[in-house]
Amino acid sequence: MKISDIGEFGLIERLKDILKSSIIGDDTAPVIVEGKALLLTCDILVQDRHFKLNYPPSAIGWKAISVNVSDVVANGGTPLYSLVSLTLPDMEVGFVEGLYHGIKKACEFYGCEVVGGNVSKGEKLSIDVFMLGKAERFVGRSGAKRGDGIFVSGTLGDSRAGLELLLMEKGHYEDFELKLIEKHIRPTARIDLPKHISKYANASMDISDGLASDAWKLARASKVKLSLFSEKIPVSKELAVFCKKHGKNPLEYALSGGEDYELLFTHKPEKLNPFLSMVQIGIVEEGEVVCLDNVLLEPSGFDHFRML
Ligand SMILES: [Mg+2]
């Protein structure tokens, strides 16, 4: 049996079976050390899988930190310290320095610090970031309650459109196209939301594989039905223009695009804060499925071993 036979998530299930840890299952692992909740997470960016070597190195470094911060804030935490492991071929030193300038910039922006790491020679460049965060109150995927509103931050689908634009390798990009590309190569984690999540949310996770796929993970973990409404799902002006130009459906990008690094969370509808970038896209009901406009939603999204 090959990994592609069971997919990324099938593999993860089998590995969890071996480890039998009760803590595994959220964007970060909440561990209690001397009465305080610490959040641990790691995420790897791999050349030609997550980025190409012709991307600005500082953007790759920024993204490597951002995707980890995204997991921490998704659980209501703030990032603290990080370790960075590199696998890399014999490449230009300037490129690696550029990568670290991006890492440093991201850490300054998010208020965290890289305190060590490791380097090994390998065929391709990969950047593996471990991150430690803390939370007043950890919020995972399993606490959604019937009657909760379902919320997302920001807009969805931009990153996928940005990737498609990059793959077109056009000589000239218009402004709205550059904004979409920026969302893909230099995503920003929702550092504005952990306080709100920690205070009010019953369940929370980040959207890294696409809303359709990630909503199923939350529904299964919480054993609830997520009833979503398509007209509420937020898409950017830029994505709307892109889709109109290329004859695509923005909703499709928002549902299965992936790499948005926005947050998906649930709490009482009245706790919506109009000063934060958040919008209600549905309600939590009894059941264990995800529906869109009252029709069962297929969990389409990114699986590393089944696509591309
Ligand atoms: Mg995540």
Boltz pocket constraint, residues with backbone or C-beta under 6 A from the ligand:
constraints:
  - pocket:
      binder: B
      contacts: [[A, 27], [A, 67], [A, 70], [A, 71], [A, 205], [A, 206], [A, 207], [A, 208]]
      max_distance: 6.0
